[in-house]
Amino acid sequence: MAQVQKQPQKLTGAQKAAILMIALGPEISSSILKRLPEHMIEKITYEIANTTKISVQQKEGILKEFKDMTLAQDYINQGGIEYAKNLLTKALGSQKAKEIIDTVSEITQQRRPFAIARKADSQQLFNTISKEHPQTIALILCYLQPDKAATILSGLPEDLQADVAYRIATMNTTSPAVIRQVESVLEKKLSTLIGSDYASVGGVSTLVDILNSSDRATEKNILAELEQEEPELAEQVRSSMFVFEDIVTLDNASIQRILREVDTRDLALALKISSEEVAEVIFRNMSKRAAQTLREDIEFMGPVRLVEAENAQQRIVGIIRALDEANEIIIARGGDHVIVE
């Protein structure tokens, strides 16, 4: 009877790291290890101490995997995930490329500062940081999931909400020393990990993500306060909060109400550069005759300047915002997305 051959046991991340450290030698390995978080050092050194044999195939495989991941990270830094995936697919095939990108993405996420805050319960985190300096709160919220950041921001006193929101929107880079110091305090209070290099955090897009997940009262309060203190910044935030492509998230009744206010030429111009999904949603909420007329208008319009089409989209977004402010349409947000009949 033929003997069933055992499949080689899959190595854990710590075991792979241990083999890599052994393969690289003590001098290089020591310089790498001292840059890692303490909990990772403990795991890797444990595996190093318990690794007695490494086959040539294992060693070569780990070194190649490390080389591929380093290459993938370089490609991501140069042009982003899609760029890296395309180059790796050409070099290694689609399946291998996907595995490498997934691994690198997972590692990058784990290394991102304030993993402690992202894993913590929202209420526990709020209780821990709500009494901190507004700049400290802003820094931590920049690294959170938008919905969690929104929950914490909503719980702050109104004057503090606006102060923290302003600091998020105007934050650009943060020193690694400051990040490590804040993390260290958070580790002691919540119990966990992390560290990094100069990081690009915050900005208008971060604040928009948080506000889009906030309840309407929090959003209005923050925008009103920003309007008084920094009107240009407030307008920049407002203009980023709802974009033309977001029309697909609206209910049919809201879309039909918007269409009654929109200039036909603006609509044709706007749809010239919109996605098919947006166009279909618009056509679906018009009569067959009106939809056919609009399709013909778009076709006979011919080429248009991009700026004209973008301006038309912005005018329509302005109408949507005005209708939202007047409570004539529904834009679902974090705390008020439940609709009752």
C-alpha positions as CSV (number, residue, x, y, z in Angstrom):
1,M,0.0,0.0,0.0
2,A,1.4,3.4,-1.0
3,Q,2.3,5.7,1.8
4,V,0.5,9.0,1.9
5,Q,3.0,11.8,1.7
6,K,2.6,14.5,4.3
7,Q,2.1,18.0,3.0
8,P,4.7,20.5,4.3
9,Q,3.3,22.5,7.2
10,K,2.5,26.1,6.2
11,L,4.9,28.6,7.9
12,T,3.5,31.4,10.0
13,G,4.6,35.0,9.5
14,A,6.9,34.9,12.5
15,Q,8.5,31.6,11.3
16,K,9.2,33.1,7.9
17,A,10.6,36.3,9.5
18,A,12.8,34.1,11.7
19,I,14.2,32.2,8.7
20,L,14.8,35.5,6.9
21,M,16.7,36.9,9.9
22,I,18.9,33.7,10.0
23,A,19.5,33.9,6.3
24,L,20.5,37.6,6.4
25,G,23.0,37.1,9.2
26,P,23.3,38.7,12.6
27,E,24.5,42.2,11.6
28,I,21.7,42.9,9.2
29,S,19.1,41.1,11.3
30,S,19.9,43.0,14.4
31,S,19.5,46.4,12.7
32,I,16.1,45.2,11.3
33,L,14.9,43.8,14.6
34,K,15.5,46.9,16.7
35,R,13.1,48.8,14.4
36,L,10.2,46.4,15.0
37,P,7.5,46.7,17.8
38,E,8.4,44.8,21.0
39,H,5.7,42.2,20.6
40,M,7.0,41.3,17.1
41,I,10.6,41.1,18.3
42,E,9.5,38.6,21.0
43,K,7.7,36.4,18.5
44,I,10.5,36.4,16.0
45,T,13.3,35.8,18.5
46,Y,11.3,32.9,20.0
47,E,11.0,31.3,16.5
48,I,14.7,31.9,15.8
49,A,15.6,30.2,19.1
50,N,13.4,27.2,18.1
51,T,14.5,26.9,14.5
52,T,17.1,24.1,14.3
53,K,17.0,23.2,10.6
54,I,16.4,25.2,7.4
55,S,16.4,23.4,4.1
56,V,18.0,25.1,1.1
57,Q,14.5,25.2,-0.6
58,Q,13.0,27.0,2.5
59,K,15.8,29.5,2.6
60,E,15.6,30.3,-1.1
61,G,11.8,30.4,-1.0
62,I,11.7,32.9,1.9
63,L,14.4,35.1,0.3
64,K,12.5,35.2,-3.0
65,E,9.2,36.0,-1.2
66,F,11.0,38.8,0.7
67,K,12.4,40.1,-2.6
68,D,9.0,40.0,-4.3
69,M,7.3,41.8,-1.4
70,T,10.0,44.5,-1.3
71,L,9.6,44.9,-5.1
72,A,5.8,45.1,-4.6
73,Q,6.2,47.8,-1.9
74,D,8.5,49.8,-4.2
75,Y,5.9,49.6,-7.0
76,I,3.1,50.7,-4.6
77,N,5.2,53.7,-3.5
78,Q,5.8,54.6,-7.1
79,G,2.3,54.4,-8.5
80,G,-0.2,52.8,-6.1
81,I,-1.8,49.4,-5.7
82,E,-3.1,49.0,-9.3
83,Y,0.3,50.0,-10.8
84,A,2.1,47.5,-8.6
85,K,-0.5,44.8,-9.4
86,N,-0.1,45.4,-13.2
87,L,3.7,45.2,-13.1
88,L,3.8,42.1,-10.8
89,T,1.1,40.4,-13.0
90,K,3.4,40.8,-16.0
91,A,6.4,39.5,-14.1
92,L,4.8,36.7,-12.0
93,G,1.3,36.0,-13.2
94,S,-2.0,37.2,-11.8
95,Q,-2.4,34.7,-9.0
96,K,1.1,35.2,-7.5
97,A,0.7,39.0,-8.0
98,K,-2.6,39.0,-6.0
99,E,-1.0,36.9,-3.2
100,I,1.9,39.3,-2.9
101,I,-0.2,42.5,-3.0
102,D,-2.7,41.1,-0.4
103,T,0.2,40.2,1.9
104,V,1.9,43.6,1.5
105,S,-1.4,45.4,2.0
106,E,-2.1,43.5,5.2
107,I,1.4,44.2,6.6
108,T,1.1,47.9,5.7
109,Q,-2.2,48.1,7.5
110,Q,-0.7,46.4,10.6
111,R,2.2,48.8,10.6
112,R,0.0,51.9,10.3
113,P,0.2,54.0,13.4
114,F,-2.6,53.8,16.0
115,A,-3.7,50.2,15.3
116,I,-4.5,50.3,19.0
117,A,-7.1,53.0,18.4
118,R,-8.6,51.2,15.4
119,K,-9.1,48.0,17.3
120,A,-10.5,49.6,20.5
121,D,-14.2,49.9,21.2
122,S,-15.5,53.3,20.3
123,Q,-16.9,54.1,23.7
124,Q,-13.8,52.9,25.5
125,L,-11.7,55.0,23.1
126,F,-13.9,58.0,23.6
127,N,-13.6,57.8,27.4
128,T,-9.8,57.5,27.0
129,I,-9.2,60.5,24.7
130,S,-12.1,62.9,25.1
131,K,-10.2,64.9,27.8
132,E,-7.0,65.1,25.8
133,H,-5.8,68.2,24.0
134,P,-7.8,68.9,20.8
135,Q,-4.6,68.4,18.7
136,T,-4.1,65.0,20.2
137,I,-7.7,64.0,19.6
138,A,-7.4,65.2,16.0
139,L,-4.3,63.2,15.4
140,I,-5.8,60.0,16.7
141,L,-9.1,60.5,14.7
142,C,-7.1,60.9,11.5
143,Y,-5.9,57.3,11.9
144,L,-9.4,55.8,12.7
145,Q,-12.0,54.3,10.5
146,P,-14.3,57.2,9.4
147,D,-17.4,55.7,11.2
148,K,-15.5,55.3,14.4
149,A,-14.0,58.8,14.2
150,A,-17.5,60.1,13.5
151,T,-18.9,58.4,16.6
152,I,-16.2,60.0,18.8
153,L,-16.4,63.4,17.2
154,S,-20.2,63.4,17.7
155,G,-19.8,62.7,21.4
156,L,-17.5,65.7,22.0
157,P,-18.9,69.1,23.2
158,E,-20.0,71.3,20.3
159,D,-17.2,73.9,20.7
160,L,-14.6,71.1,20.9
161,Q,-16.1,69.3,17.8
162,A,-15.4,72.4,15.7
163,D,-11.9,72.8,17.1
164,V,-11.0,69.2,16.5
165,A,-12.5,69.3,13.0
166,Y,-10.5,72.4,12.1
167,R,-7.3,70.7,13.3
168,I,-8.0,67.6,11.2
169,A,-8.7,69.6,8.0
170,T,-5.5,71.7,8.4
171,M,-3.2,68.9,9.5
172,N,-0.6,67.8,6.8
173,T,2.4,66.0,8.2
174,T,3.2,64.8,11.7
175,S,6.6,64.1,13.2
176,P,7.3,60.4,14.0
177,A,8.4,61.5,17.5
178,V,5.0,63.0,18.2
179,I,3.2,60.0,16.8
180,R,5.3,57.6,18.9
181,Q,4.8,59.7,22.1
182,V,1.0,59.8,21.6
183,E,1.0,56.1,20.8
184,S,3.0,55.3,23.9
185,V,0.5,57.1,26.2
186,L,-2.4,55.4,24.4
187,E,-0.6,52.0,24.8
188,K,-0.4,52.5,28.5
189,K,-4.0,53.5,28.8
190,L,-5.6,51.0,26.5
191,S,-2.9,48.3,26.4
192,T,-1.5,47.4,23.0
193,L,1.1,48.7,20.2
194,I,2.8,50.7,17.1
195,G,5.3,53.5,15.4
196,S,6.3,55.2,12.0
197,D,8.0,57.8,9.7
198,Y,6.7,61.2,8.8
199,A,3.1,60.5,7.9
200,S,0.7,62.3,5.6
201,V,-2.5,62.5,7.7
202,G,-5.6,64.5,8.1
203,G,-6.6,67.1,5.5
204,V,-10.0,68.0,4.0
205,S,-10.6,64.5,2.6
206,T,-10.2,63.0,6.1
207,L,-12.6,65.4,7.6
208,V,-15.1,64.9,4.8
209,D,-15.0,61.1,5.4
210,I,-15.7,61.6,9.1
211,L,-18.5,64.1,8.5
212,N,-20.1,61.9,5.9
213,S,-20.4,59.3,8.6
214,S,-21.6,61.7,11.3
215,D,-25.2,62.6,12.2
216,R,-26.7,65.7,10.7
217,A,-26.5,67.8,13.9
218,T,-22.8,67.2,14.3
219,E,-22.1,68.0,10.6
220,K,-24.1,71.2,10.7
221,N,-22.5,72.4,13.9
222,I,-19.0,71.8,12.6
223,L,-19.7,73.5,9.3
224,A,-21.3,76.5,10.9
225,E,-18.4,76.9,13.2
226,L,-15.9,76.5,10.4
227,E,-17.9,79.1,8.3
228,Q,-17.4,81.7,11.0
229,E,-13.7,80.9,11.7
230,E,-12.5,79.8,8.2
231,P,-15.1,80.4,5.5
232,E,-12.8,79.2,2.6
233,L,-12.0,76.0,4.4
234,A,-15.8,75.5,5.2
235,E,-16.6,75.9,1.5
236,Q,-13.8,73.5,0.5
237,V,-15.2,70.9,2.9
238,R,-18.8,71.5,1.7
239,S,-17.9,71.1,-1.9
240,S,-16.2,67.8,-1.2
241,M,-19.0,66.3,0.8
242,F,-21.3,65.3,-2.0
243,V,-20.1,64.7,-5.5
244,F,-22.1,64.3,-8.7
245,E,-21.4,60.5,-8.8
246,D,-23.0,60.2,-5.4
247,I,-26.4,60.6,-7.0
248,V,-26.6,56.8,-7.3
249,T,-26.9,56.7,-3.5
250,L,-30.1,58.8,-3.5
251,D,-33.6,57.3,-3.4
252,N,-35.8,57.6,-6.5
253,A,-38.1,60.3,-5.0
254,S,-35.1,62.5,-4.2
255,I,-33.7,62.1,-7.7
256,Q,-37.0,63.0,-9.3
257,R,-37.2,66.1,-7.0
258,I,-33.7,67.2,-8.1
259,L,-34.5,66.7,-11.8
260,R,-37.4,69.2,-11.5
261,E,-34.9,71.9,-10.5
262,V,-32.1,71.1,-12.9
263,D,-31.5,72.9,-16.2
264,T,-31.7,70.4,-19.1
265,R,-28.5,71.6,-20.8
266,D,-26.6,71.3,-17.4
267,L,-27.9,67.8,-17.1
268,A,-26.8,66.9,-20.6
269,L,-23.4,68.4,-20.0
270,A,-23.0,66.7,-16.7
271,L,-23.9,63.2,-18.1
272,K,-21.3,63.7,-20.8
273,I,-18.6,62.8,-18.3
274,S,-20.5,60.7,-15.8
275,S,-20.4,57.0,-15.3
276,E,-22.9,54.8,-17.1
277,E,-24.3,53.9,-13.6
278,V,-25.2,57.5,-12.9
279,A,-26.7,58.0,-16.4
280,E,-28.9,55.0,-16.0
281,V,-30.1,56.1,-12.6
282,I,-31.0,59.5,-14.1
283,F,-32.8,58.0,-17.2
284,R,-34.7,55.5,-14.9
285,N,-36.2,58.4,-13.0
286,M,-37.5,60.3,-16.1
287,S,-40.4,59.5,-18.4
288,K,-39.4,57.5,-21.5
289,R,-40.0,60.5,-23.7
290,A,-37.9,62.8,-21.6
291,A,-35.1,60.2,-21.3
292,Q,-35.0,59.7,-25.1
293,T,-34.9,63.5,-25.6
294,L,-32.0,63.8,-23.1
295,R,-30.1,61.0,-24.8
296,E,-30.5,62.8,-28.2
297,D,-29.4,66.1,-26.6
298,I,-26.2,64.4,-25.3
299,E,-25.5,62.8,-28.7
300,F,-26.1,65.9,-30.8
301,M,-24.1,68.1,-28.4
302,G,-20.8,66.7,-29.7
303,P,-17.5,67.3,-28.0
304,V,-17.5,69.7,-25.0
305,R,-14.8,71.2,-22.9
306,L,-14.2,69.2,-19.7
307,V,-14.4,72.3,-17.5
308,E,-17.9,73.0,-18.9
309,A,-19.1,69.5,-18.0
310,E,-17.5,69.7,-14.5
311,N,-19.0,73.1,-13.9
312,A,-22.5,71.7,-14.9
313,Q,-22.0,68.9,-12.4
314,Q,-21.1,71.4,-9.7
315,R,-24.2,73.4,-10.3
316,I,-26.3,70.3,-10.0
317,V,-24.5,69.4,-6.8
318,G,-25.3,72.9,-5.5
319,I,-29.0,72.3,-6.2
320,I,-28.8,68.9,-4.4
321,R,-27.2,70.6,-1.3
322,A,-29.8,73.3,-1.3
323,L,-32.6,70.8,-1.4
324,D,-30.9,68.8,1.3
325,E,-30.6,71.9,3.6
326,A,-34.3,72.5,3.0
327,N,-35.1,68.9,3.9
328,E,-36.8,68.3,0.5
329,I,-34.6,65.3,-0.3
330,I,-32.8,62.7,1.8
331,I,-29.0,62.2,1.8
332,A,-28.3,59.3,4.1
333,R,-25.6,60.1,6.8
334,G,-24.1,58.2,9.7
335,G,-26.6,58.8,12.4
336,D,-29.8,59.6,10.4
337,H,-29.9,57.0,7.6
338,V,-33.0,55.2,8.9
339,I,-36.0,56.1,6.8
340,V,-39.6,55.6,8.1
341,E,-42.7,55.6,6.1
